[in-house]
Amino acid sequence: MTSKTVSIDKPVSPVAYRDRAFISRTLVMRDGRQLQVRAHRVEALDAQAQAFLDVHPDLERLPE
């Protein structure tokens, strides 16, 4: 059985998420980086931010 790993150094395309709970807020990642939600929307510009937002219960990935 193989496991899939995500490299945080590999460039990725930006991914948008919809915040179902708040119109605006600041999400703080473990490394202290801040992601801004505006108009129910936040973007992840790298794999680390995408991994953080993918597991957040209030957020849903928007179709590309």
Residue frames as a rotation matrix with the C-alpha (Angstrom) as fourth column:
MET 1
0.582 0.813 0.000 0.00
0.813 -0.582 0.000 0.00
0.000 0.000 -1.000 0.00
THR 2
-0.535 -0.755 0.380 1.37
0.750 -0.631 -0.198 3.41
0.390 0.179 0.903 -0.90
SER 3
0.236 0.579 -0.780 0.56
0.795 -0.577 -0.188 6.67
-0.559 -0.576 -0.597 0.78
LYS 4
0.366 -0.015 0.930 0.17
0.719 -0.630 -0.293 9.97
0.591 0.776 -0.220 -1.01
THR 5
-0.051 -0.433 -0.900 2.38
0.837 -0.510 0.197 12.77
-0.545 -0.743 0.388 0.23
VAL 6
0.839 0.315 0.444 2.11
0.496 -0.778 -0.386 16.46
0.224 0.545 -0.808 -0.56
SER 7
-0.259 -0.961 -0.100 5.27
0.962 -0.248 -0.112 18.43
0.083 -0.125 0.989 -1.02
ILE 8
0.599 0.502 -0.624 4.93
0.601 -0.797 -0.065 21.94
-0.530 -0.336 -0.779 0.36
ASP 9
-0.276 -0.791 -0.546 7.83
0.041 -0.577 0.815 23.08
-0.960 0.203 0.192 -1.83
LYS 10
-0.663 0.074 0.745 6.14
0.725 0.309 0.616 22.16
-0.184 0.948 -0.258 -5.11
PRO 11
-0.901 0.357 -0.246 4.36
-0.385 -0.920 0.075 25.08
-0.199 0.163 0.966 -6.78
VAL 12
-0.524 0.816 0.243 0.58
0.783 0.574 -0.241 24.75
-0.336 0.064 -0.940 -6.88
SER 13
-0.528 0.464 0.711 -2.23
0.330 -0.660 0.676 26.71
0.783 0.591 0.195 -8.46
PRO 14
-0.892 0.269 0.363 -4.19
-0.451 -0.553 -0.700 29.03
0.013 -0.788 0.615 -6.15
VAL 15
-0.560 0.756 -0.340 -7.35
0.598 0.653 0.465 27.49
0.573 0.057 -0.817 -4.74
ALA 16
-0.601 0.457 0.656 -10.38
-0.573 -0.819 0.045 29.46
0.558 -0.348 0.753 -3.53
TYR 17
-0.736 0.390 -0.553 -12.54
0.625 0.706 -0.333 28.46
0.260 -0.591 -0.764 -0.58
ARG 18
-0.089 0.787 0.611 -15.95
-0.170 -0.616 0.769 29.61
0.981 -0.035 0.188 0.62
ASP 19
-0.987 -0.161 -0.010 -16.38
-0.001 0.067 -0.998 30.34
0.161 -0.985 -0.066 4.32
ARG 20
-0.300 0.941 -0.155 -19.85
0.421 0.277 0.864 29.10
0.856 0.194 -0.479 5.28
ALA 21
0.107 0.326 -0.939 -19.75
0.990 0.052 0.131 30.63
0.091 -0.944 -0.317 8.76
PHE 22
0.102 -0.184 -0.978 -18.30
0.475 -0.854 0.210 34.15
-0.874 -0.486 0.000 8.42
ILE 23
0.958 0.195 0.208 -18.33
0.281 -0.522 -0.805 36.99
-0.048 0.830 -0.555 5.91
SER 24
0.383 -0.890 0.246 -14.90
-0.281 -0.366 -0.887 38.16
0.880 0.271 -0.390 7.03
ARG 25
0.947 -0.229 0.226 -12.31
-0.181 0.201 0.963 36.96
-0.266 -0.953 0.148 9.53
THR 26
0.161 -0.959 -0.235 -8.64
-0.924 -0.063 -0.377 36.18
0.347 0.278 -0.896 9.90
LEU 27
0.990 0.042 -0.131 -7.49
-0.009 0.969 0.246 32.55
0.138 -0.243 0.960 9.99
VAL 28
0.339 -0.913 0.227 -4.12
-0.940 -0.321 0.114 32.00
-0.031 -0.252 -0.967 11.66
MET 29
0.639 -0.216 -0.738 -2.01
-0.147 0.908 -0.392 29.04
0.755 0.359 0.549 10.63
ARG 30
0.868 -0.309 -0.389 0.29
0.494 0.451 0.744 27.24
-0.054 -0.837 0.544 13.10
ASP 31
-0.114 -0.979 0.170 3.32
0.986 -0.132 -0.098 29.02
0.118 0.157 0.981 11.66
GLY 32
-0.328 0.053 -0.943 1.65
0.502 -0.836 -0.222 32.37
-0.801 -0.546 0.247 12.41
ARG 33
-0.987 -0.016 0.159 0.72
0.150 -0.430 0.890 33.15
0.054 0.903 0.427 8.83
GLN 34
-0.407 0.880 -0.245 -2.64
-0.034 -0.283 -0.959 34.88
-0.913 -0.382 0.145 8.46
LEU 35
-0.841 0.291 0.455 -5.22
0.520 0.205 0.829 34.16
0.148 0.934 -0.324 5.76
GLN 36
-0.800 0.520 -0.298 -7.93
-0.327 -0.796 -0.510 36.79
-0.502 -0.311 0.807 5.26
VAL 37
-0.454 0.779 0.432 -11.54
0.872 0.487 0.038 35.85
-0.181 0.394 -0.901 4.58
ARG 38
-0.760 0.280 -0.587 -13.36
-0.285 -0.955 -0.086 38.60
-0.584 0.101 0.805 2.68
ALA 39
-0.114 0.830 -0.547 -16.90
-0.991 -0.137 0.000 38.32
-0.075 0.542 0.837 1.31
HIS 40
0.698 0.397 0.596 -17.02
-0.490 0.872 -0.007 34.63
-0.522 -0.287 0.803 2.40
ARG 41
0.933 -0.350 -0.083 -13.90
0.114 0.508 -0.854 33.89
0.341 0.787 0.514 0.31
VAL 42
0.487 -0.865 0.120 -10.27
-0.549 -0.196 0.812 33.03
-0.679 -0.461 -0.571 1.05
GLU 43
0.811 -0.280 -0.514 -7.49
-0.394 0.387 -0.833 31.85
0.433 0.878 0.203 -1.27
ALA 44
0.629 -0.691 0.356 -4.69
0.040 0.486 0.873 29.39
-0.776 -0.535 0.333 -0.63
LEU 45
0.725 -0.400 -0.561 -1.62
-0.688 -0.440 -0.577 30.22
-0.016 0.804 -0.594 -2.67
ASP 46
-0.382 -0.878 -0.289 0.54
-0.824 0.465 -0.323 27.26
0.418 0.114 -0.901 -1.63
ALA 47
-0.153 0.292 -0.944 0.22
-0.005 0.955 0.296 23.61
0.988 0.050 -0.145 -0.61
GLN 48
-0.860 -0.206 -0.466 0.65
0.447 0.137 -0.884 24.34
0.246 -0.969 -0.026 3.10
ALA 49
-0.778 0.626 -0.046 -2.24
-0.553 -0.718 -0.423 26.83
-0.298 -0.304 0.905 3.10
GLN 50
-0.179 0.718 -0.672 -4.36
-0.737 0.355 0.575 24.43
0.652 0.599 0.466 1.04
ALA 51
-0.461 -0.046 -0.886 -3.77
0.344 0.911 -0.226 21.63
0.818 -0.409 -0.405 3.54
PHE 52
-0.971 0.089 -0.222 -4.75
0.171 -0.392 -0.904 23.98
-0.167 -0.916 0.366 6.38
LEU 53
-0.552 0.799 -0.240 -7.94
-0.805 -0.585 -0.097 25.14
-0.218 0.140 0.966 4.66
ASP 54
-0.405 0.376 -0.833 -8.91
-0.436 0.722 0.538 21.66
0.804 0.581 -0.128 3.41
VAL 55
-0.555 0.143 -0.819 -9.40
0.594 0.757 -0.270 20.40
0.582 -0.637 -0.506 6.98
HIS 56
-0.971 0.237 0.044 -11.19
-0.209 -0.740 -0.639 23.49
-0.119 -0.629 0.768 8.31
PRO 57
-0.622 0.759 0.194 -14.81
0.676 0.645 -0.356 22.55
-0.395 -0.090 -0.914 9.10
ASP 58
0.175 0.730 -0.661 -16.32
0.211 -0.683 -0.699 25.91
-0.962 -0.017 -0.274 8.00
LEU 59
-0.181 -0.361 -0.915 -14.65
-0.731 -0.573 0.371 26.01
-0.658 0.736 -0.161 4.59
GLU 60
0.504 0.288 0.815 -15.47
0.337 0.803 -0.492 24.38
-0.795 0.523 0.307 1.29
ARG 61
-0.634 -0.773 0.028 -13.25
0.234 -0.157 0.959 24.29
-0.737 0.614 0.281 -1.76
LEU 62
0.345 0.719 -0.604 -14.76
-0.436 -0.447 -0.781 26.15
-0.831 0.533 0.159 -4.72
PRO 63
0.610 -0.100 0.786 -14.68
0.621 0.677 -0.396 24.57
-0.492 0.729 0.475 -8.17
GLU 64
-0.386 -0.870 -0.307 -11.83
0.349 -0.446 0.824 25.74
-0.854 0.211 0.476 -10.35
